Amino acid sequence: MKVDIIGDVHGCLTELLQLINKLGYLEINGQYSHPDQRSLIFVGDITDRGPASIKTINLVYRLVYEDRVANYAPGNHCNKLYRYFLGNNVQAQHGLETTIAELERLTPTELQQVKEKFIQLYKDAPLYLDLPLVNAVVAHAGIKEQLIGRHDKKTRSFVLYGDTTGEKLPDGRPVRRDWAKAYAGDKWIVYGHTPVWQPRFLNKTVNIDLGCVFGNKLAAFRLPEEVMITVDSQQALQKEKFTIFNDE
């Protein structure tokens, strides 16, 4: 098994296509595949904030269901869009408003098609992906060792939102504990969720959300090779959006 785990895309379709190409995936007769039988894994948050969330949904759906060359685990933005499509009362902010603006430009038929694709993607997706053949777990905001194998409410909250304290930062973001510092497992935990300027390796965990939508890079972590492949973002730089940890 050889996998390429892609960080938070957030509607950055151009960069995603560039990264897929750089990773060596080929589109032959309208179908993506890799000459070395590699597969893609998305770590969640494929939509919101960026310029092309709808086309990103369509591409990820195609890669998962039609080309069968990808797997997907959801993130918190995915969860919110899913609840929006179900008709729940969710606030159109923190990036969801950009996806809604795209949806409002679609015809009713196009809107229904995108809605059905995303709901299928989300409902079929596992909360996180346990990949024993490459000794790794892919979870959007990470996962503690003792939570691996669990799918209860506590685990779901951790995987989607991180190890939150219940407090808020001045800009409204939740305060999160630095769970990776205490991780002592032997499996790779590959995650995103919190934008960092460069991949953060700590105790066999790696954060691969390099803030593509905020102007840095889109990353893929290759296993079993343990190699990082990146492409530069084409979005405007917003360096204030990145988290700096005290071990950097």
N, C-alpha and C positions, 0 to 999 in steps of 0.2 A: 504493500500500500504506500502510495506517495501522494501527499496532499499539499495544496497551496491555500493557506488560510488568509483571507482578505479582511482587512480592517474596515472600520465604519465608512461606508461609501457616501451616504447622505446626498444622494442624487447627483453625484459627480460622474456622470455617464462617460464623458470623454476620457477622463483619467482611468476609469474602470476598463474601458476598451483598450487603452494603451497598456495597462498593466497585464491584462489577459494576453495580449500579443507578446509582451516582453517575457512572460512566463512560458511562452512556446506553444500556446494553444492555437490550433489552426481551424479555420472555417472552411470545410470542404463539402461541396454539394449542399450548402446551407446548414451544415451541422458542425458544431464545435467539438473537437476532440484533442487529445494530446498524444504525440507519437510515443511517449513513454508511459502511457496509461495513467497519467496523473489525474487528480480530480480537484475541483475548487471547493472551498468551504467559506461561507459568508458568516461573519461573526455578529451580524445584526446591524440594525439602523441603516438600512439601504436607502431610506427616503428622508425627506425634510431638510430644509435649509439650502440645499443645492439647487442647481438650475434645471435638473431633468429627472425628477423623482418618478414620473409616470413611465418614461422609457426605461429607467432602471428596473422598475418592477417587471416590465415586460421582458427585459433581458434575463433577469434572475429566474423568472418563471420558466422561460425557455431553456435555460441552462440546467435547471433542476428537473423539469418534467418532460421536455421534448428531446434535448440533447443528452440528458442523463449523465452529465459530466460535473454536477455540482450538488452540494448539500447546503442547507441554510438553517441557522439557529436565530431566533428572534432577539431583538433588543427592545429597550423601553419605548423608542419612537415607533417601532413596529407594533408594539402592544397598543399604543395610543391610536395609531391609524386604524388598526383592527377594530377598536372600540368605536371609533368615529364611523366606520363603515357599517357597524351594527346599529347605528342610530343612537348610541349613548351620548350623554351630554358631556362632551370633552371640550376643554378650552383650546381655541385655535391660536396657540402661542408656542414659543420655544421651538419654532421651525415648522410645526404642523401647518401654519397659515400659508407657507409657500407651496406645500403639496395641495392644499385645498384650492389655492388659486389656479394651479394647473388643472385640477379636476373640473373646475367650473368652466374651463374653456373647451371641454370635451362635449361631443354630442351625447345624447342619452344612451345610445347603443355603446359607444366607446366607454362611457363611464361605467356601465354595467359590466362590460368585459374586464376592465381593470379591477373593479370591485371584486368580481368573482375570482380572478387570478390571485389577488392578494389574500383574500380570505382563505383560499385553498392553501396557499403558501404557509400562512400563519397557523392554520388549524392542523396541518400535517406535520409541522416542524416540532421536533423535540425541544424541551426547554433548554437543553445543552447537549452537546455531542461528546460521547465518550468513545475514544478511538484507541482501543488497546493495541492495534497493530503498529501504531506510531507512538504509543505510550503518552497519549495526550488527551486533555479534555478542552473543548472549545466552549466557552461560556461568555456571553456578551460583556458583563461587568466583572467576570471572575467568579470563583467558587472556592469555598474553604474545603480542605481535604475531607472533613467529617460530613460535609453535605453531599459529596459525590455518591450517587446512587439514590438520593432522595429527590422527591418532586413535590414536597408539601409547600404550604404558603410561605414559610420562612425561606426556603430554598429559592422559590420563585422570585421573591422580593430581592434576595441577594443577587441572583443571576441577572435580573433585569436592571436593577438600580444601584447595586453595590452595597457595601457595608455601611448603611446610613445610620446616623445618630438621632435623627429627628430634628436636628437644628438646621438653620438656614444661614448661608453666607449673605453678605450685604447685597449681592446681585441676584439673590433668590435661589441660587443653586443649593442643593442639600450638602451638609457637612458629611464627609465619608471617612471612615477609619481606613488606615493603610493596611488592609488585610494581608497583602503580599509579603510584608515584613515577617509575619509569623508562619508563613507557609513552610511546611517541612516535608511535603510529599515527594515521591520520586517521579510522578507524572508531570509532564508539561501542562501548565494551565495557560492557555492562549486566550487573550481577551482584548477588549477595546473599551469603549464607553467614555473614558476620560482622556481628552486630547493631550498628548505629550509631544514634545518637539523631536524627540528621538526615541527609538524603541527602548522601553524600560525593562531590563532583565533583572530579576531579583528572585532568588530561591526557586529556580526552575519555573518561574512565571514570566510571561512577557506580554506587555501592553503594546498592541500594534495599531492603536488608533493614533495616527500621526497627523490628525486634523486636516485632512485634505480639503474639507469644505471651508476651513479657516486659512487656507493659503500655503500649507506646508507640503505634505506628501500623502500618497496613498500607498499602503504597504501590504505585502504578502509575506507570510512566514512559511518557509518550506520545511516539511518534515518528510522523511527522517533526517534530511541534510542539516537542519538547524541553520538555514541561510535566510536572510532578509532581502527581498527584492522590492524596490520602490520606483515610483514615477513621481515627477513634480506636479504639484497642483497648478491649475490654471485660474484658481479663485483668488480674490483679493486677500492680502495678508491681514489677519486680525490676531496679532501675537498675544494680546491680553486674554485670549480664550484658552491658552494652554496652561496646564497645571505643572508646577515645578515642585518636585519632592526634595526633602532635605538630604537625600543620599546622592543628589546630582551635583 
